[in-house]
């Protein structure tokens, strides 16, 4: 791969993204940019499976451990940080290699935020109290095209379509069509790889990484940061390790619970990336 357009290396947790991105960086002279929500924070390098010091020394790495554990971060803030780093790398004639499994962060970075408004709790409560037939009738009046293609027997789909119309003052069908057209144009310019492993292989790697994580200091990381509120607390393993530290469970059960939670997360990641048709699949 040549050129300075970013290359996105995506995949489920423990699929081998770090090693693959490093090889790609060494082959192309590119620079690695973090696309993982938790590897942004310092102090949880082991817990988040961040690149090792040796890996970081082998090629330039950006946006790893740049936030304090108590900092807050969302997809919007990530895009601001990553966008600036990517632009700087490209200005030097280098290729940014964005690596991570946080689908929403990567989606915001590649496509931008969706134009559809977020849900409104009060409005949703009002709609939930109304009959489905009434909601669908109102949707038909506001947006006949959307009403024609939505599943009229699915309360969630009907209420969401109506909610968008009411909040935006626009037809959701027109907003979706415009967004899909923009998406096709954007995806024609993107370069990305989705690393895929067989289910048994991935589960084996997850179990091994969990054991290594516990052996290499993840328990100590959680102990040191316990009491510090922030996004880092949402990382897989935090609540399980806290139960271990409190004596509620032993190490074996802790490892089992973390492995199970990681498998579930990996399945959600695979579902997410399967929808991203612009990604080129790489079977490992």
N, C-alpha and C positions, 0 to 999 in steps of 0.2 A: 504494500500500500504506500502510495506517495501523496504529496500535497500536504497542506497545513490544515485541511478541514479535520475537525475532531474525529477520532475513532472511539466508539463506545463499546466497552467490554462488559457485558451483562451476564447475569446468571444467578442461580439460587446460591444460598449460603453454602460454603464448603465445596463448591463446584470447581474451584481452582482458578478463580479470576485473578488473584494477586500474581500467581506464578505466570499465567498466560500474558497478562499485561506487561510484566517485567520483560519477558522474552520479546514481546512486540516492541517495547521501548528500546531494547538493545539492538534489535534488527533495524529499526527505522531511525534511531537517534531521537525518538520522541520523548515526551515528558509526561509523567503520570499525574492525573488529577483525581482526587478522591470523589466518588459518587455514592458513598455510604453514609447514612445519617449519623451513625454512632462513632465512626472513625474520625469525625470532625473534632471530637472531644479528647483532650489529653487526660491522663489518669486512668483510662479504661482501655489501654492498648491491648492487653491480653483478653479482656472480656469481649472486645469488639473484633478480635482477630485482625488487628491492624498490621501492616507490613512490618517485618522485623528491622532492626537497625541495619543489618547486612543487606537486606533487600532495598532499603531506602538509600543506602550508600552506592548501590550499583547503578542507579539512574535517578534523575531529578524527580522528586515527589512533591506534590502541592496539596494543601488543605487537609493534611493529616495532623490531628492534635492541635488545631488552631483555636479551639474554643475552650473556655474553662467549664468544668463540669456543671456549674450552676447557671451557665448561660442558657438562653432559650434560642431555639432555631426552628424555622419552618421552611417549607419549600421556597417561599419567596426570598427569604434571606439567603438561602443556599444559592439560588440562581444569581443573586447580586455578587456573591463572593466568587462563584465558579466562573461567571461570565467575564469578570475582570481578569482572572488568572488565565483563562483560555485566550483572551484577546492579547495578553502580554506574551504568552508563549508563541502565538502565531506571528506576532510582530517581529520576532527573532528568527522567523523562518522554520520553526520547529512544529512538530505535530503533537497536539494534546491528545493523550490517551485517557479517556474518562472511564474509570472502573468502579463498579459498584452494583449493589442489588436493591437499592432503595428506589422502587419503580416510580413513585410519585415525584421524588426529587429529579430523577432523570427525565421524566415526562415534562415537567416544568422547564427544564433546561433545554430540551430539544424542541418542544412544541409551544411552550408558553402556557399560561393558565387557561383553563376553559372559560369561555365567555358566559357560561350558564351560572346564574347566581346560586350561592349556597343556600341550604335549607333554612327556613325560618320556623323556629319552634312554635311560636304562638299561632302563626297561620296554619301550620300543620295540625295543631291540636284542634283548631276550628274545623278543618276539612275532615279530620278523622271522625268528627261527630256527625258528619253529614252522610246521607246514603250515597253509595257508589253511583247509582243511576243519576242522581242529581249532579254529582261532580262531573260525570261524563257528559251530561247535557250541557253544562256550562263550558266544558272544554270544546265541544262541538261548535258552540257559538263563537268562542274566542279564536280557535284554531282548527278549522275543519280538516285540514291536511294532516295534522298530528293525530287528531281523533280517529282518522281513517286508518292509521297504521299502528296505533297503540293497542295493546291487549285490553279491551274494554272490561274484561272480567278480572283484571289484576289491579287491586286497589292501590298498590304501591306505584305502579307505572302511571295510572291515571292521575293520582294526586300529585305526583312529582311533575308531570307535564303541566297540569293546571297551576301548580305552585310557581313554576318558571314563568308562565304567562302573566300571572298576577304580580309577581315581584318585578319583572323586567318591563312590563307593558308592551312586550313584543310577542310575536308568534314563535313558539318554540321550534316549530318545523323549519322556519326560515333561519333561525339561529343555528340549528343543527346542520342544515345544508351548507351554510356559509362556513361553519367550522370544519366540516368534512372536506370541503373544497380546499380550504387553507391547509388542512392536514396532509392531503395528497401532495400538494405543492412542496411542503416542508420535507416530507419523507423522501421525495425524489432526490434530495440533496444530502441525506444523512448516510453515514457509514457506521454500521454497528454489527456486533457479533454476540450471539446468545450461546453461551457454553451449556451443553446438555450432557448429563450423565445418566446412565441407567439407574433405576430406582434403588436396587440393592447396593450398587456402588456408592451412590450418594449417601444412603443411610449409613453405610460402613464408615465413610469419611466424616460424617457428622458425629458419629459415636467416638471415633478416634480424636477428633478435634475437641470434643467436650472434655474428654479425659485429659488431653494436653492442656487445655485452658485451665482446668482445676489444679493441675500439677504445677503450672507455670506462674501462678500468682493472681488469678482472677478473684479468689476468695479474699486475698489481702486488699485488692483494689476496692472491692465492695465494702470491706470493713473500714477502710480509710475514709471513704466518701459517704458512709452511712450518715444520714442527717442533712446532707447537702441536697436540696431539691433541684430538679432540673430534668431536661430531656433524657439525660443519661440513664435515669431510673427505668425508662421504658425498654432498655436493652434486654434481650433474652438472657436469662441467667440471674438477673438481679434479685428477683423475688425468691427464687429457689435458693440462692446462696444466703440470703437473709434468713431463711428458714433453717439452713444448715448452721449458721452462726448462732442462732438462738437455741440450738439443740433440739429443734422440733423434728428434724430429719437427720439421717446420717449421710455420709459422703456418697455411698452407693445410690441411695434414693435420690439425692441431689443430682447426680450425674444422669440418672434415668429420666428424671423430670425435665432437665435441660435438653437432653437428647430428643425427647418426645415433642417438646415445644419447638425446637429447632426444625424438626421434620415437618411439623404443621406449617411453620413459617415458610419453609422451602417450597411446600406445595402451593401456597398462596403466591409466592414469587413466580413459580413456573406458570401458573394461570395468568398472571399479569403479563409476563413476557410473551406468552403464546399469542396474545392479542396484538402485539406489536409486530405487524407483518413486515416492517422495513428491516428488522433484524435478520442477519444471515445466521442460520443455525450451524453450530459446530459440534458434532457428536464426539465425545471424548471417551 
